[in-house]
């Protein structure tokens, strides 16, 4: 009963994710990587050092949505 209610409540988001081919796999992978780096960084003297380690390992993250198309100029 509660599963059906949850699906009905989030139906628009579910159908949009299926239609557009969206997945949160990349975000989950990046989140896991950051958590592992933070765990390794335990004992650093500052949060800036831990953040620098995360930025060094992950680099600039440029996520592109699958349905995003660059604007065309006429």
PQR file of N, CA, C, O and H, with PARSE charges and radii, in Angstrom:
ATOM      1  N   UNK A   1       0.816  -1.191   0.000 -0.4000 1.5000
ATOM      2  CA  UNK A   1       0.000   0.000   0.000 -0.0000 2.0000
ATOM      3  C   UNK A   1       0.860   1.256   0.000  0.5500 1.7000
ATOM      4  O   UNK A   1       0.589   2.184  -0.762 -0.5500 1.4000
ATOM      5  N   UNK A   2       1.893   1.305   0.840 -0.4000 1.5000
ATOM      6  CA  UNK A   2       2.722   2.513   0.904 -0.0000 2.0000
ATOM      7  C   UNK A   2       3.588   2.659  -0.343  0.5500 1.7000
ATOM      8  O   UNK A   2       3.899   3.780  -0.745 -0.5500 1.4000
ATOM      9  H   UNK A   2       2.114   0.551   1.459  0.4000 1.0000
ATOM     10  N   UNK A   3       3.982   1.545  -0.963 -0.4000 1.5000
ATOM     11  CA  UNK A   3       4.778   1.625  -2.184 -0.0000 2.0000
ATOM     12  C   UNK A   3       3.972   2.272  -3.305  0.5500 1.7000
ATOM     13  O   UNK A   3       4.481   3.135  -4.021 -0.5500 1.4000
ATOM     14  H   UNK A   3       3.729   0.634  -0.636  0.4000 1.0000
ATOM     15  N   UNK A   4       2.743   1.867  -3.453 -0.4000 1.5000
ATOM     16  CA  UNK A   4       1.885   2.439  -4.489 -0.0000 2.0000
ATOM     17  C   UNK A   4       1.663   3.930  -4.240  0.5500 1.7000
ATOM     18  O   UNK A   4       1.657   4.724  -5.181 -0.5500 1.4000
ATOM     19  H   UNK A   4       2.330   1.167  -2.871  0.4000 1.0000
ATOM     20  N   UNK A   5       1.484   4.304  -2.994 -0.4000 1.5000
ATOM     21  CA  UNK A   5       1.280   5.716  -2.652 -0.0000 2.0000
ATOM     22  C   UNK A   5       2.533   6.533  -2.991  0.5500 1.7000
ATOM     23  O   UNK A   5       2.444   7.643  -3.514 -0.5500 1.4000
ATOM     24  H   UNK A   5       1.488   3.659  -2.230  0.4000 1.0000
ATOM     25  N   UNK A   6       3.684   5.967  -2.685 -0.4000 1.5000
ATOM     26  CA  UNK A   6       4.943   6.662  -2.985 -0.0000 2.0000
ATOM     27  C   UNK A   6       5.121   6.825  -4.486  0.5500 1.7000
ATOM     28  O   UNK A   6       5.534   7.888  -4.949 -0.5500 1.4000
ATOM     29  H   UNK A   6       3.757   5.065  -2.260  0.4000 1.0000
ATOM     30  N   UNK A   7       4.818   5.795  -5.244 -0.4000 1.5000
ATOM     31  CA  UNK A   7       4.949   5.875  -6.708 -0.0000 2.0000
ATOM     32  C   UNK A   7       3.988   6.911  -7.272  0.5500 1.7000
ATOM     33  O   UNK A   7       4.360   7.693  -8.147 -0.5500 1.4000
ATOM     34  H   UNK A   7       4.482   4.931  -4.868  0.4000 1.0000
ATOM     35  N   UNK A   8       2.758   6.923  -6.780 -0.4000 1.5000
ATOM     36  CA  UNK A   8       1.799   7.930  -7.248 -0.0000 2.0000
ATOM     37  C   UNK A   8       2.269   9.339  -6.904  0.5500 1.7000
ATOM     38  O   UNK A   8       2.114  10.260  -7.705 -0.5500 1.4000
ATOM     39  H   UNK A   8       2.455   6.288  -6.069  0.4000 1.0000
ATOM     40  N   UNK A   9       2.832   9.506  -5.735 -0.4000 1.5000
ATOM     41  CA  UNK A   9       3.294  10.825  -5.289 -0.0000 2.0000
ATOM     42  C   UNK A   9       4.431  11.353  -6.166  0.5500 1.7000
ATOM     43  O   UNK A   9       4.502  12.552  -6.439 -0.5500 1.4000
ATOM     44  H   UNK A   9       2.958   8.758  -5.084  0.4000 1.0000
ATOM     45  N   UNK A  10       5.315  10.460  -6.605 -0.4000 1.5000
ATOM     46  CA  UNK A  10       6.493  10.869  -7.373 -0.0000 2.0000
ATOM     47  C   UNK A  10       6.399  10.487  -8.849  0.5500 1.7000
ATOM     48  O   UNK A  10       7.420  10.404  -9.532 -0.5500 1.4000
ATOM     49  H   UNK A  10       5.257   9.487  -6.383  0.4000 1.0000
ATOM     50  N   UNK A  11       5.206  10.259  -9.337 -0.4000 1.5000
ATOM     51  CA  UNK A  11       5.020   9.786 -10.711 -0.0000 2.0000
ATOM     52  C   UNK A  11       5.639  10.724 -11.750  0.5500 1.7000
ATOM     53  O   UNK A  11       6.286  10.256 -12.687 -0.5500 1.4000
ATOM     54  H   UNK A  11       4.377  10.326  -8.782  0.4000 1.0000
ATOM     55  N   UNK A  12       5.452  12.025 -11.601 -0.4000 1.5000
ATOM     56  CA  UNK A  12       5.997  12.965 -12.593 -0.0000 2.0000
ATOM     57  C   UNK A  12       7.521  12.880 -12.667  0.5500 1.7000
ATOM     58  O   UNK A  12       8.093  12.860 -13.757 -0.5500 1.4000
ATOM     59  H   UNK A  12       4.926  12.404 -10.840  0.4000 1.0000
ATOM     60  N   UNK A  13       8.166  12.829 -11.522 -0.4000 1.5000
ATOM     61  CA  UNK A  13       9.626  12.721 -11.503 -0.0000 2.0000
ATOM     62  C   UNK A  13      10.119  11.400 -12.055  0.5500 1.7000
ATOM     63  O   UNK A  13      11.145  11.353 -12.734 -0.5500 1.4000
ATOM     64  H   UNK A  13       7.701  12.845 -10.637  0.4000 1.0000
ATOM     65  N   UNK A  14       9.403  10.331 -11.770 -0.4000 1.5000
ATOM     66  CA  UNK A  14       9.791   9.010 -12.264 -0.0000 2.0000
ATOM     67  C   UNK A  14       9.683   8.953 -13.787  0.5500 1.7000
ATOM     68  O   UNK A  14      10.594   8.477 -14.464 -0.5500 1.4000
ATOM     69  H   UNK A  14       8.570  10.369 -11.218  0.4000 1.0000
ATOM     70  N   UNK A  15       8.567   9.440 -14.316 -0.4000 1.5000
ATOM     71  CA  UNK A  15       8.406   9.408 -15.774 -0.0000 2.0000
ATOM     72  C   UNK A  15       9.396  10.346 -16.463  0.5500 1.7000
ATOM     73  O   UNK A  15       9.882  10.034 -17.550 -0.5500 1.4000
ATOM     74  H   UNK A  15       7.827   9.827 -13.766  0.4000 1.0000
ATOM     75  N   UNK A  16       9.699  11.481 -15.854 -0.4000 1.5000
ATOM     76  CA  UNK A  16      10.686  12.390 -16.446 -0.0000 2.0000
ATOM     77  C   UNK A  16      12.068  11.737 -16.481  0.5500 1.7000
ATOM     78  O   UNK A  16      12.789  11.872 -17.470 -0.5500 1.4000
ATOM     79  H   UNK A  16       9.304  11.735 -14.971  0.4000 1.0000
ATOM     80  N   UNK A  17      12.443  11.034 -15.413 -0.4000 1.5000
ATOM     81  CA  UNK A  17      13.740  10.364 -15.375 -0.0000 2.0000
ATOM     82  C   UNK A  17      13.825   9.267 -16.422  0.5500 1.7000
ATOM     83  O   UNK A  17      14.870   9.088 -17.048 -0.5500 1.4000
ATOM     84  H   UNK A  17      11.858  10.924 -14.610  0.4000 1.0000
ATOM     85  N   UNK A  18      12.742   8.533 -16.618 -0.4000 1.5000
ATOM     86  CA  UNK A  18      12.728   7.457 -17.616 -0.0000 2.0000
ATOM     87  C   UNK A  18      12.754   8.044 -19.025  0.5500 1.7000
ATOM     88  O   UNK A  18      13.503   7.567 -19.878 -0.5500 1.4000
ATOM     89  H   UNK A  18      11.893   8.678 -16.110  0.4000 1.0000
ATOM     90  N   UNK A  19      11.948   9.070 -19.276 -0.4000 1.5000
ATOM     91  CA  UNK A  19      11.886   9.678 -20.611 -0.0000 2.0000
ATOM     92  C   UNK A  19      13.206  10.312 -21.015  0.5500 1.7000
ATOM     93  O   UNK A  19      13.620  10.205 -22.169 -0.5500 1.4000
ATOM     94  H   UNK A  19      11.340   9.457 -18.583  0.4000 1.0000
ATOM     95  N   UNK A  20      13.866  10.966 -20.079 -0.4000 1.5000
ATOM     96  CA  UNK A  20      15.105  11.690 -20.384 -0.0000 2.0000
ATOM     97  C   UNK A  20      16.359  10.866 -20.159  0.5500 1.7000
ATOM     98  O   UNK A  20      17.457  11.321 -20.479 -0.5500 1.4000
ATOM     99  H   UNK A  20      13.530  11.053 -19.141  0.4000 1.0000
ATOM    100  N   UNK A  21      16.223   9.684 -19.623 -0.4000 1.5000
ATOM    101  CA  UNK A  21      17.382   8.819 -19.409 -0.0000 2.0000
ATOM    102  C   UNK A  21      18.288   9.296 -18.291  0.5500 1.7000
ATOM    103  O   UNK A  21      19.504   9.115 -18.352 -0.5500 1.4000
ATOM    104  H   UNK A  21      15.331   9.315 -19.363  0.4000 1.0000
ATOM    105  N   UNK A  22      17.702   9.905 -17.272 -0.4000 1.5000
ATOM    106  CA  UNK A  22      18.503  10.426 -16.165 -0.0000 2.0000
ATOM    107  C   UNK A  22      18.820   9.330 -15.160  0.5500 1.7000
ATOM    108  O   UNK A  22      18.028   8.414 -14.941 -0.5500 1.4000
ATOM    109  H   UNK A  22      16.714  10.053 -17.223  0.4000 1.0000
ATOM    110  N   UNK A  23      19.993   9.447 -14.558 -0.4000 1.5000
ATOM    111  CA  UNK A  23      20.412   8.522 -13.518 -0.0000 2.0000
ATOM    112  C   UNK A  23      21.286   9.286 -12.550  0.5500 1.7000
ATOM    113  O   UNK A  23      21.978  10.224 -12.943 -0.5500 1.4000
ATOM    114  H   UNK A  23      20.636  10.191 -14.736  0.4000 1.0000
ATOM    115  N   UNK A  24      21.262   8.897 -11.290 -0.4000 1.5000
ATOM    116  CA  UNK A  24      22.113   9.574 -10.316 -0.0000 2.0000
ATOM    117  C   UNK A  24      23.389   8.774 -10.055  0.5500 1.7000
ATOM    118  O   UNK A  24      24.052   8.989  -9.041 -0.5500 1.4000
ATOM    119  H   UNK A  24      20.700   8.135 -10.970  0.4000 1.0000
ATOM    120  N   UNK A  25      23.736   7.866 -10.944 -0.4000 1.5000
ATOM    121  CA  UNK A  25      24.925   7.038 -10.785 -0.0000 2.0000
ATOM    122  C   UNK A  25      26.210   7.840 -10.693  0.5500 1.7000
ATOM    123  O   UNK A  25      27.064   7.540  -9.860 -0.5500 1.4000
ATOM    124  H   UNK A  25      23.196   7.691 -11.768  0.4000 1.0000
ATOM    125  N   UNK A  26      26.362   8.848 -11.529 -0.4000 1.5000
ATOM    126  CA  UNK A  26      27.576   9.670 -11.494 -0.0000 2.0000
ATOM    127  C   UNK A  26      27.685  10.417 -10.174  0.5500 1.7000
ATOM    128  O   UNK A  26      28.766  10.513  -9.593 -0.5500 1.4000
ATOM    129  H   UNK A  26      25.668   9.092 -12.206  0.4000 1.0000
ATOM    130  N   UNK A  27      26.572  10.939  -9.711 -0.4000 1.5000
ATOM    131  CA  UNK A  27      26.589  11.685  -8.458 -0.0000 2.0000
ATOM    132  C   UNK A  27      26.922  10.780  -7.280  0.5500 1.7000
ATOM    133  O   UNK A  27      27.681  11.158  -6.388 -0.5500 1.4000
ATOM    134  H   UNK A  27      25.694  10.861 -10.184  0.4000 1.0000
ATOM    135  N   UNK A  28      26.346   9.581  -7.285 -0.4000 1.5000
ATOM    136  CA  UNK A  28      26.620   8.636  -6.204 -0.0000 2.0000
ATOM    137  C   UNK A  28      28.088   8.217  -6.214  0.5500 1.7000
ATOM    138  O   UNK A  28      28.702   8.092  -5.155 -0.5500 1.4000
ATOM    139  H   UNK A  28      25.729   9.274  -8.010  0.4000 1.0000
ATOM    140  N   UNK A  29      28.648   8.002  -7.390 -0.4000 1.5000
ATOM    141  CA  UNK A  29      30.061   7.640  -7.499 -0.0000 2.0000
ATOM    142  C   UNK A  29      30.975   8.750  -6.997  0.5500 1.7000
ATOM    143  O   UNK A  29      31.942   8.494  -6.280 -0.5500 1.4000
ATOM    144  H   UNK A  29      28.149   8.104  -8.250  0.4000 1.0000
ATOM    145  N   UNK A  30      30.663   9.978  -7.379 -0.4000 1.5000
ATOM    146  CA  UNK A  30      31.465  11.112  -6.924 -0.0000 2.0000
ATOM    147  C   UNK A  30      31.328  11.300  -5.418  0.5500 1.7000
ATOM    148  O   UNK A  30      32.314  11.586  -4.739 -0.5500 1.4000
ATOM    149  H   UNK A  30      29.877  10.186  -7.962  0.4000 1.0000
ATOM    150  N   UNK A  31      30.123  11.142  -4.892 -0.4000 1.5000
ATOM    151  CA  UNK A  31      29.893  11.262  -3.462 -0.0000 2.0000
ATOM    152  C   UNK A  31      30.696  10.209  -2.697  0.5500 1.7000
ATOM    153  O   UNK A  31      31.290  10.512  -1.663 -0.5500 1.4000
ATOM    154  H   UNK A  31      29.322  10.909  -5.443  0.4000 1.0000
ATOM    155  N   UNK A  32      30.716   8.982  -3.198 -0.4000 1.5000
ATOM    156  CA  UNK A  32      31.472   7.914  -2.558 -0.0000 2.0000
ATOM    157  C   UNK A  32      32.967   8.230  -2.574  0.5500 1.7000
ATOM    158  O   UNK A  32      33.660   8.020  -1.578 -0.5500 1.4000
ATOM    159  H   UNK A  32      30.233   8.735  -4.039  0.4000 1.0000
ATOM    160  N   UNK A  33      33.457   8.729  -3.696 -0.4000 1.5000
ATOM    161  CA  UNK A  33      34.873   9.074  -3.812 -0.0000 2.0000
ATOM    162  C   UNK A  33      35.244  10.172  -2.819  0.5500 1.7000
ATOM    163  O   UNK A  33      36.287  10.092  -2.170 -0.5500 1.4000
ATOM    164  H   UNK A  33      32.894   8.900  -4.505  0.4000 1.0000
ATOM    165  N   UNK A  34      34.403  11.190  -2.696 -0.4000 1.5000
ATOM    166  CA  UNK A  34      34.670  12.289  -1.762 -0.0000 2.0000
ATOM    167  C   UNK A  34      34.666  11.774  -0.323  0.5500 1.7000
ATOM    168  O   UNK A  34      35.515  12.167   0.478 -0.5500 1.4000
ATOM    169  H   UNK A  34      33.556  11.255  -3.223  0.4000 1.0000
ATOM    170  N   UNK A  35      33.728  10.905   0.006 -0.4000 1.5000
ATOM    171  CA  UNK A  35      33.686  10.353   1.366 -0.0000 2.0000
ATOM    172  C   UNK A  35      34.954   9.572   1.695  0.5500 1.7000
ATOM    173  O   UNK A  35      35.475   9.671   2.806 -0.5500 1.4000
ATOM    174  H   UNK A  35      33.039  10.585  -0.644  0.4000 1.0000
ATOM    175  N   UNK A  36      35.450   8.795   0.733 -0.4000 1.5000
ATOM    176  CA  UNK A  36      36.677   8.041   0.965 -0.0000 2.0000
ATOM    177  C   UNK A  36      37.875   8.968   1.145  0.5500 1.7000
ATOM    178  O   UNK A  36      38.741   8.707   1.980 -0.5500 1.4000
ATOM    179  H   UNK A  36      35.027   8.714  -0.170  0.4000 1.0000
ATOM    180  N   UNK A  37      37.929  10.035   0.379 -0.4000 1.5000
ATOM    181  CA  UNK A  37      39.027  10.998   0.505 -0.0000 2.0000
ATOM    182  C   UNK A  37      38.965  11.696   1.853  0.5500 1.7000
ATOM    183  O   UNK A  37      39.996  11.886   2.499 -0.5500 1.4000
ATOM    184  H   UNK A  37      37.225  10.248  -0.300  0.4000 1.0000
ATOM    185  N   UNK A  38      37.772  12.080   2.284 -0.4000 1.5000
ATOM    186  CA  UNK A  38      37.615  12.743   3.581 -0.0000 2.0000
ATOM    187  C   UNK A  38      38.031  11.798   4.708  0.5500 1.7000
ATOM    188  O   UNK A  38      38.660  12.222   5.678 -0.5500 1.4000
ATOM    189  H   UNK A  38      36.935  11.927   1.759  0.4000 1.0000
ATOM    190  N   UNK A  39      37.682  10.534   4.581 -0.4000 1.5000
ATOM    191  CA  UNK A  39      38.088   9.562   5.598 -0.0000 2.0000
ATOM    192  C   UNK A  39      39.610   9.435   5.647  0.5500 1.7000
ATOM    193  O   UNK A  39      40.201   9.327   6.721 -0.5500 1.4000
ATOM    194  H   UNK A  39      37.171  10.189   3.794  0.4000 1.0000
ATOM    195  N   UNK A  40      40.232   9.450   4.472 -0.4000 1.5000
ATOM    196  CA  UNK A  40      41.696   9.394   4.412 -0.0000 2.0000
ATOM    197  C   UNK A  40      42.325  10.657   4.958  0.5500 1.7000
ATOM    198  O   UNK A  40      43.429  10.625   5.500 -0.5500 1.4000
ATOM    199  H   UNK A  40      39.752   9.538   3.599  0.4000 1.0000
ATOM    200  N   UNK A  41      41.615  11.784   4.815 -0.4000 1.5000
ATOM    201  CA  UNK A  41      42.155  13.084   5.218 -0.0000 2.0000
ATOM    202  C   UNK A  41      41.989  13.346   6.706  0.5500 1.7000
ATOM    203  O   UNK A  41      42.338  14.424   7.187 -0.5500 1.4000
ATOM    204  H   UNK A  41      40.718  11.810   4.375  0.4000 1.0000
ATOM    205  N   UNK A  42      41.460  12.371   7.443 -0.4000 1.5000
ATOM    206  CA  UNK A  42      41.282  12.551   8.888 -0.0000 2.0000
ATOM    207  C   UNK A  42      42.642  12.845   9.516  0.5500 1.7000
ATOM    208  O   UNK A  42      43.603  12.109   9.291 -0.5500 1.4000
ATOM    209  H   UNK A  42      41.177  11.495   7.052  0.4000 1.0000
ATOM    210  N   UNK A  43      42.723  13.904  10.291 -0.4000 1.5000
ATOM    211  CA  UNK A  43      43.981  14.288  10.912 -0.0000 2.0000
ATOM    212  C   UNK A  43      44.649  15.464  10.227  0.5500 1.7000
ATOM    213  O   UNK A  43      45.660  15.970  10.713 -0.5500 1.4000
ATOM    214  H   UNK A  43      41.942  14.502  10.473  0.4000 1.0000
ATOM    215  N   UNK A  44      44.096  15.908   9.099 -0.4000 1.5000
ATOM    216  CA  UNK A  44      44.644  17.116   8.480 -0.0000 2.0000
ATOM    217  C   UNK A  44      44.438  18.277   9.436  0.5500 1.7000
ATOM    218  O   UNK A  44      43.518  18.252  10.253 -0.5500 1.4000
ATOM    219  H   UNK A  44      43.275  15.496   8.704  0.4000 1.0000
ATOM    220  N   UNK A  45      45.273  19.281   9.345 -0.4000 1.5000
ATOM    221  CA  UNK A  45      45.205  20.402  10.274 -0.0000 2.0000
ATOM    222  C   UNK A  45      44.094  21.385   9.948  0.5500 1.7000
ATOM    223  O   UNK A  45      43.707  22.182  10.803 -0.5500 1.4000
ATOM    224  H   UNK A  45      46.021  19.301   8.681  0.4000 1.0000
ATOM    225  N   UNK A  46      43.577  21.344   8.733 -0.4000 1.5000
ATOM    226  CA  UNK A  46      42.521  22.296   8.376 -0.0000 2.0000
ATOM    227  C   UNK A  46      41.565  21.662   7.372  0.5500 1.7000
ATOM    228  O   UNK A  46      41.897  20.699   6.682 -0.5500 1.4000
ATOM    229  H   UNK A  46      43.892  20.696   8.039  0.4000 1.0000
ATOM    230  N   UNK A  47      40.384  22.230   7.318 -0.4000 1.5000
ATOM    231  CA  UNK A  47      39.403  21.772   6.340 -0.0000 2.0000
ATOM    232  C   UNK A  47      39.840  22.138   4.933  0.5500 1.7000
ATOM    233  O   UNK A  47      39.489  21.448   3.976 -0.5500 1.4000
ATOM    234  H   UNK A  47      40.114  23.013   7.878  0.4000 1.0000
ATOM    235  N   UNK A  48      40.606  23.220   4.795 -0.4000 1.5000
ATOM    236  CA  UNK A  48      41.090  23.632   3.471 -0.0000 2.0000
ATOM    237  C   UNK A  48      42.002  22.571   2.877  0.5500 1.7000
ATOM    238  O   UNK A  48      41.979  22.342   1.668 -0.5500 1.4000
ATOM    239  H   UNK A  48      40.891  23.780   5.572  0.4000 1.0000
ATOM    240  N   UNK A  49      42.802  21.921   3.712 -0.4000 1.5000
ATOM    241  CA  UNK A  49      43.690  20.869   3.217 -0.0000 2.0000
ATOM    242  C   UNK A  49      42.877  19.673   2.717  0.5500 1.7000
ATOM    243  O   UNK A  49      43.204  19.088   1.685 -0.5500 1.4000
ATOM    244  H   UNK A  49      42.820  22.107   4.694  0.4000 1.0000
ATOM    245  N   UNK A  50      41.830  19.313   3.439 -0.4000 1.5000
ATOM    246  CA  UNK A  50      40.976  18.213   3.006 -0.0000 2.0000
ATOM    247  C   UNK A  50      40.254  18.581   1.708  0.5500 1.7000
ATOM    248  O   UNK A  50      40.148  17.754   0.802 -0.5500 1.4000
ATOM    249  H   UNK A  50      41.565  19.788   4.278  0.4000 1.0000
ATOM    250  N   UNK A  51      39.761  19.811   1.616 -0.4000 1.5000
ATOM    251  CA  UNK A  51      39.090  20.261   0.401 -0.0000 2.0000
ATOM    252  C   UNK A  51      40.056  20.281  -0.779  0.5500 1.7000
ATOM    253  O   UNK A  51      39.682  19.925  -1.896 -0.5500 1.4000
ATOM    254  H   UNK A  51      39.848  20.483   2.351  0.4000 1.0000
ATOM    255  N   UNK A  52      41.283  20.693  -0.535 -0.4000 1.5000
ATOM    256  CA  UNK A  52      42.288  20.697  -1.603 -0.0000 2.0000
ATOM    257  C   UNK A  52      42.554  19.278  -2.092  0.5500 1.7000
ATOM    258  O   UNK A  52      42.745  19.058  -3.288 -0.5500 1.4000
ATOM    259  H   UNK A  52      41.586  20.983   0.373  0.4000 1.0000
ATOM    260  N   UNK A  53      42.568  18.324  -1.180 -0.4000 1.5000
ATOM    261  CA  UNK A  53      42.764  16.933  -1.571 -0.0000 2.0000
ATOM    262  C   UNK A  53      41.596  16.435  -2.423  0.5500 1.7000
ATOM    263  O   UNK A  53      41.803  15.726  -3.408 -0.5500 1.4000
ATOM    264  H   UNK A  53      42.414  18.503  -0.208  0.4000 1.0000
ATOM    265  N   UNK A  54      40.383  16.804  -2.049 -0.4000 1.5000
ATOM    266  CA  UNK A  54      39.209  16.418  -2.837 -0.0000 2.0000
ATOM    267  C   UNK A  54      39.286  17.040  -4.224  0.5500 1.7000
ATOM    268  O   UNK A  54      39.050  16.358  -5.221 -0.5500 1.4000
ATOM    269  H   UNK A  54      40.216  17.380  -1.249  0.4000 1.0000
ATOM    270  N   UNK A  55      39.611  18.315  -4.298 -0.4000 1.5000
ATOM    271  CA  UNK A  55      39.694  18.988  -5.603 -0.0000 2.0000
ATOM    272  C   UNK A  55      40.821  18.406  -6.456  0.5500 1.7000
ATOM    273  O   UNK A  55      40.692  18.320  -7.677 -0.5500 1.4000
ATOM    274  H   UNK A  55      39.803  18.869  -3.488  0.4000 1.0000
ATOM    275  N   UNK A  56      41.913  18.012  -5.826 -0.4000 1.5000
ATOM    276  CA  UNK A  56      43.023  17.419  -6.565 -0.0000 2.0000
ATOM    277  C   UNK A  56      42.617  16.067  -7.145  0.5500 1.7000
ATOM    278  O   UNK A  56      42.948  15.753  -8.288 -0.5500 1.4000
ATOM    279  H   UNK A  56      42.018  18.082  -4.834  0.4000 1.0000
ATOM    280  N   UNK A  57      41.905  15.274  -6.361 -0.4000 1.5000
ATOM    281  CA  UNK A  57      41.520  13.939  -6.813 -0.0000 2.0000
ATOM    282  C   UNK A  57      40.356  13.978  -7.804  0.5500 1.7000
ATOM    283  O   UNK A  57      40.333  13.202  -8.759 -0.5500 1.4000
ATOM    284  H   UNK A  57      41.636  15.529  -5.432  0.4000 1.0000
ATOM    285  N   UNK A  58      39.401  14.864  -7.588 -0.4000 1.5000
ATOM    286  CA  UNK A  58      38.197  14.888  -8.426 -0.0000 2.0000
ATOM    287  C   UNK A  58      38.285  15.897  -9.553  0.5500 1.7000
ATOM    288  O   UNK A  58      37.626  15.743 -10.582 -0.5500 1.4000
ATOM    289  H   UNK A  58      39.419  15.495  -6.813  0.4000 1.0000
ATOM    290  N   UNK A  59      39.090  16.925  -9.368 -0.4000 1.5000
ATOM    291  CA  UNK A  59      39.235  17.937 -10.394 -0.0000 2.0000
ATOM    292  C   UNK A  59      37.956  18.729 -10.605  0.5500 1.7000
ATOM    293  O   UNK A  59      36.981  18.547  -9.876 -0.5500 1.4000
ATOM    294  H   UNK A  59      39.625  17.050  -8.532  0.4000 1.0000
ATOM    295  N   UNK A  60      37.958  19.592 -11.581 -0.4000 1.5000
ATOM    296  CA  UNK A  60      36.722  20.330 -11.864 -0.0000 2.0000
ATOM    297  C   UNK A  60      35.688  19.372 -12.450  0.5500 1.7000
ATOM    298  O   UNK A  60      35.968  18.642 -13.401 -0.5500 1.4000
ATOM    299  H   UNK A  60      38.750  19.739 -12.174  0.4000 1.0000
ATOM    300  N   UNK A  61      34.518  19.388 -11.882 -0.4000 1.5000
ATOM    301  CA  UNK A  61      33.463  18.483 -12.311 -0.0000 2.0000
ATOM    302  C   UNK A  61      32.516  19.237 -13.234  0.5500 1.7000
ATOM    303  O   UNK A  61      31.913  20.236 -12.845 -0.5500 1.4000
ATOM    304  H   UNK A  61      34.291  19.981 -11.110  0.4000 1.0000
ATOM    305  N   UNK A  62      32.398  18.751 -14.444 -0.4000 1.5000
ATOM    306  CA  UNK A  62      31.480  19.335 -15.420 -0.0000 2.0000
ATOM    307  C   UNK A  62      30.459  18.279 -15.794  0.5500 1.7000
ATOM    308  O   UNK A  62      30.730  17.404 -16.617 -0.5500 1.4000
ATOM    309  H   UNK A  62      32.888  17.939 -14.760  0.4000 1.0000
ATOM    310  N   UNK A  63      29.292  18.361 -15.192 -0.4000 1.5000
ATOM    311  CA  UNK A  63      28.245  17.405 -15.501 -0.0000 2.0000
ATOM    312  C   UNK A  63      27.332  17.985 -16.572  0.5500 1.7000
ATOM    313  O   UNK A  63      26.880  19.125 -16.467 -0.5500 1.4000
ATOM    314  H   UNK A  63      29.072  19.072 -14.523  0.4000 1.0000
ATOM    315  N   UNK A  64      27.069  17.196 -17.596 -0.4000 1.5000
ATOM    316  CA  UNK A  64      26.178  17.626 -18.664 -0.0000 2.0000
ATOM    317  C   UNK A  64      24.925  16.783 -18.614  0.5500 1.7000
ATOM    318  O   UNK A  64      24.990  15.556 -18.535 -0.5500 1.4000
ATOM    319  H   UNK A  64      27.437  16.270 -17.681  0.4000 1.0000
ATOM    320  N   UNK A  65      23.798  17.439 -18.660 -0.4000 1.5000
ATOM    321  CA  UNK A  65      22.540  16.723 -18.679 -0.0000 2.0000
ATOM    322  C   UNK A  65      22.341  16.102 -20.055  0.5500 1.7000
ATOM    323  O   UNK A  65      22.707  16.706 -21.063 -0.5500 1.4000
ATOM    324  H   UNK A  65      23.746  18.436 -18.724  0.4000 1.0000
ATOM    325  N   UNK A  66      21.770  14.913 -20.109 -0.4000 1.5000
ATOM    326  CA  UNK A  66      21.652  14.233 -21.410 -0.0000 2.0000
ATOM    327  C   UNK A  66      20.733  14.939 -22.392  0.5500 1.7000
ATOM    328  O   UNK A  66      20.862  14.742 -23.601 -0.5500 1.4000
ATOM    329  H   UNK A  66      21.473  14.423 -19.290  0.4000 1.0000
ATOM    330  N   UNK A  67      19.817  15.749 -21.907 -0.4000 1.5000
ATOM    331  CA  UNK A  67      18.898  16.422 -22.817 -0.0000 2.0000
ATOM    332  C   UNK A  67      19.319  17.859 -23.102  0.5500 1.7000
ATOM    333  O   UNK A  67      18.594  18.594 -23.772 -0.5500 1.4000
ATOM    334  H   UNK A  67      19.713  15.909 -20.926  0.4000 1.0000
ATOM    335  N   UNK A  68      20.488  18.269 -22.598 -0.4000 1.5000
ATOM    336  CA  UNK A  68      20.951  19.633 -22.802 -0.0000 2.0000
ATOM    337  C   UNK A  68      21.577  19.753 -24.185  0.5500 1.7000
ATOM    338  O   UNK A  68      22.457  18.975 -24.555 -0.5500 1.4000
ATOM    339  H   UNK A  68      21.077  17.672 -22.054  0.4000 1.0000
ATOM    340  N   UNK A  69      21.117  20.726 -24.926 -0.4000 1.5000
ATOM    341  CA  UNK A  69      21.725  21.013 -26.222 -0.0000 2.0000
ATOM    342  C   UNK A  69      22.183  22.466 -26.207  0.5500 1.7000
ATOM    343  O   UNK A  69      21.472  23.336 -25.704 -0.5500 1.4000
ATOM    344  H   UNK A  69      20.403  21.358 -24.625  0.4000 1.0000
ATOM    345  N   UNK A  70      23.349  22.729 -26.748 -0.4000 1.5000
ATOM    346  CA  UNK A  70      23.810  24.116 -26.745 -0.0000 2.0000
ATOM    347  C   UNK A  70      22.906  24.992 -27.589  0.5500 1.7000
ATOM    348  O   UNK A  70      22.373  24.541 -28.603 -0.5500 1.4000
ATOM    349  H   UNK A  70      23.926  22.022 -27.156  0.4000 1.0000
ATOM    350  N   UNK A  71      22.728  26.237 -27.183 -0.4000 1.5000
ATOM    351  CA  UNK A  71      21.872  27.132 -27.964 -0.0000 2.0000
ATOM    352  C   UNK A  71      22.464  27.408 -29.330  0.5500 1.7000
ATOM    353  O   UNK A  71      23.680  27.535 -29.474 -0.5500 1.4000
ATOM    354  H   UNK A  71      23.161  26.604 -26.359  0.4000 1.0000
ATOM    355  N   UNK A  72      21.610  27.499 -30.326 -0.4000 1.5000
ATOM    356  CA  UNK A  72      22.063  27.820 -31.672 -0.0000 2.0000
ATOM    357  C   UNK A  72      21.798  29.294 -31.942  0.5500 1.7000
ATOM    358  O   UNK A  72      20.750  29.832 -31.586 -0.5500 1.4000
ATOM    359  H   UNK A  72      20.622  27.396 -30.208  0.4000 1.0000
ATOM    360  N   UNK A  73      22.741  29.912 -32.558 -0.4000 1.5000
ATOM    361  CA  UNK A  73      22.611  31.336 -32.884 -0.0000 2.0000
ATOM    362  C   UNK A  73      22.187  31.472 -34.326  0.5500 1.7000
ATOM    363  O   UNK A  73      22.744  30.828 -35.215 -0.5500 1.4000
ATOM    364  H   UNK A  73      23.593  29.475 -32.847  0.4000 1.0000
ATOM    365  N   UNK A  74      21.197  32.313 -34.552 -0.4000 1.5000
ATOM    366  CA  UNK A  74      20.695  32.514 -35.909 -0.0000 2.0000
ATOM    367  C   UNK A  74      21.258  33.749 -36.508  0.5500 1.7000
ATOM    368  O   UNK A  74      20.944  34.079 -37.652 -0.5500 1.4000
ATOM    369  H   UNK A  74      20.744  32.836 -33.830  0.4000 1.0000
TER
END
